[in-house]
Amino acid sequence: MKILIDFFPILLFFGSYKLYDIYVGTGVLMAATVLQMALIYVIDRKLTVMHKITLALVLVFGALTLGLHDDRFIKWKPTVLYAAMAIGLALAVWVWKKNFLKLMLGSQMELPDSVWMRLNVVWVAYSAFMSLINAYVAAYYSTEAWVNFKLWGYAFPLIFIVGQGFYISRYLKVDEPKAPNQP
């Protein structure tokens, strides 16, 4: 269910773009993202900082796209989001000596500090890569090519998350099974 909620806005954006145009797609994306965040809030009773930033960027860049009738704004939104993530994670760990990944996920899984540090560095590199590749496609390709890239480009995060899962799995502690007569 959660994965469906995560992909809901991009799938609706893609469908409405293909049926109509980038401006209808942008309006649908904005509405779908608001609905997505409302659903996440109902389920989790909170929105993470990343959720709030994503919502704000979709609404601001979407409004600029619609208000100025210029598709460049919505095409550059992912570049800004990923660049902000890369810069934020890098500043946090190397300037403020805080590992935001550990702060956000440390209560859900226990990993050695060195693994948290490597994960943070990998997230900085991944976010910078995604920012740069989106910027390249947005700047040098048509809107049609960019929309197709956005849809099929979801392979990058899926591969990244699966690879990250394999990496951290060897560091996760496994609960020992209890003997049948133990409480």
N, C-alpha and C positions, 0 to 999 in steps of 0.2 A: 504494500500500500504506500509506504514512504517513498519508494522509488518512483511510483506513478505521480505522486505529488511533486517530486523534484523535476520531472521531465514535462509535466503538464503545461507550463507556459511556453516552452520552446516548441513543443509539438503543435500547440494551437497557433503560435506565431507562424510556423512553417506552413501549416495548412491554410491559414488565412492569407498569407503572402501568395501562395500558389493559386488560390482561388480569386484573389483580388489584386492587391499591390502592397508595397512596403508600408504605406501609410495606414491602411486597414490592419495589416499585420502588427504594426507598432501599437495601435490602439488596443488590439486584442492582447498583445503581450503585456501592456500596462494593466489592463483589467485582470488578466489571468494571474499576474504576479501579485496583485493586491489580494485576490482570492486565495492564492497559494499561501501567502503569509498569514491570512486569517485562519486557514485550515491548520497551519503549523502552530499558530498561537492556541487554537482550541485544543489541539492534541498535546502540546508540550507545556502550555501555560506560560510560554515566554518565546521571544525571538532573540536569537544570538546577534552579536554585533555584525557578523557577516550577513545575516538576513536583513538587518536594518540598512546596511550599506547597499546591498543589492537592490532592495526596494527603492531606496532614495535615488540610486543611479538610473534604474529603469524609468522611474517617474520623471526625473529631471531631463535625461537624454531623450526620452520618449516625447515629453512636452516640447522640447526644442525641435525635434524632428517634425512633429505635427504643426506646431506654431509657425515655424519658419519654412515648412514644406521642403525640408532638406534632409535627405536620408543619411548624410554623412554622420549626423549626431548619433543615431541608433547604432550605426556600424562601428563607431569608436567607443561605445559604452563598455564592451568587454575588455578593450585595451586599457581603459582607465581603471576598471575593477581589478584586473590582474596586476597591473603596475602598482596600484595601491596596496594590494596584498603583499607583493614582493617587498616593497619599501617598508611597509608596516612590520612584517616579520623580521626583516633585516635590521631595522632600527631597534626593535624590541630586544633582540638577542645580542646585538653587538654594541649598542649604545646604552640601553637601559638595563641590560643583563637580565632580561626576563624572556622566558621561552613561552610565547603565547600558545603554542600547540600543547605544551605540557599543562599550562594553566587551564585550557579549555577541555582537554581530554584526559588529564591525569587522574581524575576521579573515576574514569571508566576503565582504564587499563594502567597497569604498573609496568613501567619500562625503565631500564637504567638511564641515567642522565646523559650518557654518551649517545645512546640511541635517540633520545629526544632531540639532542643537538643535531645529529645527522639528519633526522626527519625535518627539522626546521630548515636546515641548509638546502635540502632537496626541495622543500616546498618553495623556498625563495627562488631557486633555479627554475622549477616548474612554472611558477607564476610569471617569472620574467620571460620565459620561453613562450608561454601562451599569450602574453601581452604583445610580444614582438611579432609572433606569427599572425595574430589577428590584425595588428597594425599594417602588416605587409599586405594581407589579403584585402583589407578595407581600402588601402591607398591605391593598389595597383590592379584590382580586379573589379568587375561589374558588381552591381548589387545582387544580381542573380547568382553569380559565382560565390559571393560572400554568404548569402543565405544558405546555399548548398554546403559551403564550408562549415557554417555554424551547425547544421544538422549532422553532417558526417564527421565533423571535427570533434563530436562527442566521444569518438574513439580515444582521443588523447587522455581525457580525464578518467575514462574507464580503465584503460591500460595502466595509467599512473596509480590509481587506487588499488587495483588488483596487485600490481607489483609491490606497492607499499604494504599491502596485507601479507604477502609472502615474506617480505623482509621482517616485519615486526612479529610474525607468528612464532618465530624461533625464540623470541625473548619473553613471550607471554607465559605466565605461570599457569599450569594446569592443576585444577583441584583434584586431589587424590580421591579415588572412590572410597566410600566408607564401607566397612565390613557389614554384612547383613544384620548383625545383632547390635550394632552401635546406633545410638540415637542421632 
